Amino acid sequence: MDLQNSQILVTSRFEEQRERLEQECAEAGLTLIPIVREGNFKVEDVALTLEKAYLASEEHQVILLAGESFSEVVQNKLLKVIEEPPPKKSFIFLFRSKASILPTIRSRLTIRILDEEEAAEPLGLEMGSLDLGGVYDFLQEHSRIGSAEARSIVERLLKEALASGAYELDGRAMDTFRDGVKALERGSPSSFVLTAVLLKLLAKKKKKTPRRP
């Protein structure tokens, strides 16, 4: 990994990635400055990030930013320093979900998905034959999950729905997935968001053309 170039790592394994980055920075002779939050990354954390970023340094410093979520306000406040990083500074972001990254951020940074194998595991839904009964059973099984797991499921639902070719996913339908991620970041109940996404999928399921006798 080229640590001198700013980038986004999408992963659910924050601690594991932090330890790996610490080791890689040490081996490369770089200084890692971690700003890692167990909860949401807040505006005051942005202020700390900017303070660290604009401190002059003779050696290259890698600023690691991680949190349960990054709101639109937070991402927008970080945009300028991402576009024009100070000398000898680069930024590594840890996001739990690719869907929560603003397009303005996506267009400026390389994104690496680190949990692809885990995310590729089937959800247990037959996307080609999804019906109300299957949706109900799935919601019952996932009624007590947290927001981080729910965000991962929303992203995987979209991926599997697209791969199945069984749904007419227009712009409004895609907005449902994006809005679902935002709602989870604002603290909306996971069951409510998953219900909305799955019902939207049912509504957008392609109707089978009856065979002619």
C-alpha positions as CSV (number, residue, x, y, z in Angstrom):
1,M,0.0,0.0,0.0
2,D,1.3,3.4,-1.0
3,L,0.8,5.3,2.4
4,Q,2.0,8.6,0.9
5,N,-1.2,8.8,-1.2
6,S,-4.5,9.5,0.6
7,Q,-7.1,6.8,0.3
8,I,-10.2,5.2,1.8
9,L,-10.3,1.6,3.1
10,V,-13.7,0.1,3.5
11,T,-13.6,-2.5,6.3
12,S,-15.4,-3.6,9.5
13,R,-12.1,-4.5,11.1
14,F,-10.9,-1.2,12.4
15,E,-8.5,-2.4,15.1
16,E,-6.9,-5.0,12.8
17,Q,-6.4,-2.4,10.1
18,R,-5.0,0.1,12.6
19,E,-2.4,-2.4,13.8
20,R,-1.5,-3.2,10.2
21,L,-1.1,0.4,9.3
22,E,1.1,1.1,12.4
23,Q,3.4,-1.7,11.3
24,E,3.6,-0.6,7.7
25,C,4.3,3.0,8.7
26,A,7.0,1.9,11.0
27,E,8.6,-0.2,8.3
28,A,8.4,2.7,5.8
29,G,9.8,5.3,8.3
30,L,6.5,7.2,8.4
31,T,4.6,8.6,11.3
32,L,1.0,7.5,11.9
33,I,-1.3,9.9,13.6
34,P,-4.5,8.0,14.6
35,I,-7.8,9.9,15.2
36,V,-10.0,6.9,15.8
37,R,-13.5,7.1,17.4
38,E,-15.7,4.3,18.6
39,G,-18.7,6.4,17.9
40,N,-19.4,8.8,15.1
41,F,-16.7,11.0,13.7
42,K,-17.7,14.5,14.9
43,V,-17.1,18.1,13.9
44,E,-14.7,18.6,16.8
45,D,-12.7,15.6,15.4
46,V,-12.5,17.5,12.1
47,A,-11.0,20.5,14.0
48,L,-8.4,18.1,15.6
49,T,-7.6,16.6,12.1
50,L,-7.0,20.1,10.6
51,E,-4.8,21.1,13.5
52,K,-2.6,18.0,13.0
53,A,-2.7,18.3,9.2
54,Y,-1.4,21.9,9.2
55,L,1.4,21.4,11.7
56,A,4.7,21.6,9.8
57,S,6.6,18.3,9.8
58,E,10.1,17.3,8.4
59,E,9.0,13.7,7.9
60,H,5.9,12.4,6.1
61,Q,2.9,11.8,8.4
62,V,-0.1,9.6,7.7
63,I,-3.3,10.8,9.5
64,L,-5.6,7.9,10.1
65,L,-9.3,8.8,10.4
66,A,-11.9,6.2,11.6
67,G,-15.3,6.3,13.1
68,E,-18.6,4.4,13.2
69,S,-19.8,6.9,10.6
70,F,-18.9,10.2,8.9
71,S,-21.8,12.5,8.4
72,E,-22.2,14.7,5.3
73,V,-21.3,17.7,7.3
74,V,-18.1,16.1,8.5
75,Q,-17.1,14.9,5.1
76,N,-17.7,18.3,3.5
77,K,-15.6,19.9,6.2
78,L,-12.7,17.5,5.3
79,L,-13.1,18.0,1.6
80,K,-10.7,21.0,1.2
81,V,-7.8,19.4,3.1
82,I,-8.3,16.3,1.0
83,E,-8.2,18.3,-2.2
84,E,-5.1,20.2,-1.2
85,P,-3.2,18.3,1.5
86,P,-0.5,20.1,3.3
87,P,3.1,19.1,2.5
88,K,4.2,15.7,3.8
89,K,0.7,14.7,4.8
90,S,-1.6,12.0,3.6
91,F,-4.9,10.7,4.9
92,I,-6.2,7.1,5.4
93,F,-9.9,6.9,6.0
94,L,-11.6,3.7,7.5
95,F,-15.2,3.5,6.4
96,R,-17.5,0.7,7.3
97,S,-19.7,1.1,4.2
98,K,-18.9,2.3,0.7
99,A,-22.5,3.6,0.3
100,S,-21.9,6.2,3.0
101,I,-19.0,8.0,1.2
102,L,-20.1,11.2,-0.5
103,P,-19.6,11.4,-4.3
104,T,-17.3,14.4,-3.9
105,I,-15.0,12.3,-1.6
106,R,-15.2,9.3,-3.9
107,S,-14.1,11.3,-6.9
108,R,-10.9,12.4,-5.1
109,L,-9.6,9.3,-3.3
110,T,-8.8,5.8,-4.2
111,I,-11.2,3.3,-2.5
112,R,-10.2,-0.2,-1.5
113,I,-12.7,-2.8,-0.3
114,L,-10.9,-4.9,2.3
115,D,-13.8,-7.2,3.3
116,E,-14.8,-8.4,-0.1
117,E,-14.8,-12.1,0.8
118,E,-16.9,-11.5,3.9
119,A,-19.3,-9.2,2.0
120,A,-19.6,-11.7,-0.8
121,E,-21.2,-14.3,1.5
122,P,-24.8,-14.9,0.6
123,L,-27.5,-13.2,2.7
124,G,-29.8,-16.2,2.7
125,L,-32.4,-14.5,0.5
126,E,-33.4,-15.9,-2.9
127,M,-33.3,-12.7,-4.8
128,G,-34.8,-14.1,-7.9
129,S,-37.8,-15.4,-6.1
130,L,-38.1,-12.9,-3.2
131,D,-41.6,-12.7,-1.8
132,L,-43.3,-11.2,1.3
133,G,-42.8,-14.4,3.3
134,G,-39.1,-14.4,2.6
135,V,-38.8,-10.7,3.6
136,Y,-40.7,-11.4,6.9
137,D,-38.5,-14.3,7.8
138,F,-35.3,-12.3,7.0
139,L,-36.5,-9.3,9.1
140,Q,-37.3,-11.6,12.0
141,E,-33.8,-13.2,11.8
142,H,-32.1,-9.8,11.8
143,S,-34.4,-7.9,14.2
144,R,-31.7,-7.2,16.8
145,I,-28.7,-6.2,14.7
146,G,-26.7,-3.0,15.1
147,S,-26.4,-0.1,12.6
148,A,-23.0,-1.2,11.4
149,E,-24.2,-4.7,10.4
150,A,-27.4,-3.2,8.9
151,R,-25.3,-0.9,6.7
152,S,-23.4,-3.9,5.4
153,I,-26.6,-5.7,4.7
154,V,-28.1,-2.8,2.8
155,E,-25.0,-2.6,0.6
156,R,-25.0,-6.4,0.0
157,L,-28.7,-6.3,-0.8
158,L,-28.1,-3.8,-3.5
159,K,-25.2,-5.8,-4.9
160,E,-27.2,-9.1,-5.0
161,A,-30.3,-7.4,-6.4
162,L,-28.2,-5.9,-9.3
163,A,-26.5,-9.2,-9.9
164,S,-29.8,-11.1,-10.0
165,G,-31.2,-8.9,-12.8
166,A,-34.7,-9.5,-11.3
167,Y,-35.4,-5.9,-10.4
168,E,-36.1,-2.6,-12.2
169,L,-33.7,-0.4,-10.1
170,D,-34.3,3.1,-11.3
171,G,-32.9,6.3,-9.7
172,R,-35.5,6.5,-7.0
173,A,-35.0,2.9,-6.0
174,M,-31.2,3.5,-5.8
175,D,-32.0,6.5,-3.6
176,T,-33.8,4.2,-1.2
177,F,-30.5,2.4,-0.5
178,R,-28.5,5.6,-0.1
179,D,-31.1,7.1,2.1
180,G,-31.2,4.0,4.2
181,V,-27.5,4.2,4.9
182,K,-27.9,7.9,5.9
183,A,-30.8,7.0,8.2
184,L,-28.8,4.4,10.0
185,E,-26.0,6.9,10.5
186,R,-28.6,9.3,12.1
187,G,-29.7,6.5,14.5
188,S,-32.8,5.2,12.8
189,P,-33.7,1.7,13.9
190,S,-32.1,-1.0,11.8
191,S,-35.3,-3.0,11.5
192,F,-37.1,0.1,10.1
193,V,-34.5,0.7,7.5
194,L,-34.2,-2.9,6.4
195,T,-38.0,-3.1,6.1
196,A,-38.1,0.0,3.8
197,V,-35.3,-1.3,1.6
198,L,-36.7,-4.8,1.2
199,L,-40.3,-3.5,0.5
200,K,-38.8,-1.2,-2.1
201,L,-37.1,-4.3,-3.7
202,L,-40.4,-6.2,-3.8
203,A,-42.1,-3.2,-5.4
204,K,-39.4,-3.1,-8.1
205,K,-39.4,-6.8,-8.8
206,K,-39.8,-7.5,-12.6
207,K,-43.0,-9.2,-13.4
208,K,-42.7,-12.5,-15.2
209,T,-44.3,-12.6,-18.7
210,P,-46.7,-15.5,-18.8
211,R,-45.9,-18.2,-21.3
212,R,-48.2,-18.5,-24.2
213,P,-49.8,-22.0,-24.6
